[in-house]
């Protein structure tokens, strides 16, 4: 099965939160209400710098994805 790179999610237990799930490496879920990130990967110390850069880029992309999806709903 092919998954989209990003998936929007919500949960009634967190009524104000919107989640974006990143399905590619490095996999994570971000709560856009609090900007907290939960990683589904474990990072080696030797790869830390490279992964931090990749992760930062992916988080920026996740936010842009959310903004784009919301704009589509508003049209």
Secondary structure, DSSP 4 states (H G I P E B T S, - for coil): -PPPSEEEE--TTSTT--EEEE-SSSPEEEETTTTEEEESS---GGGHHHHHHHHHHHHHHHHHHHHHHHHHHH-
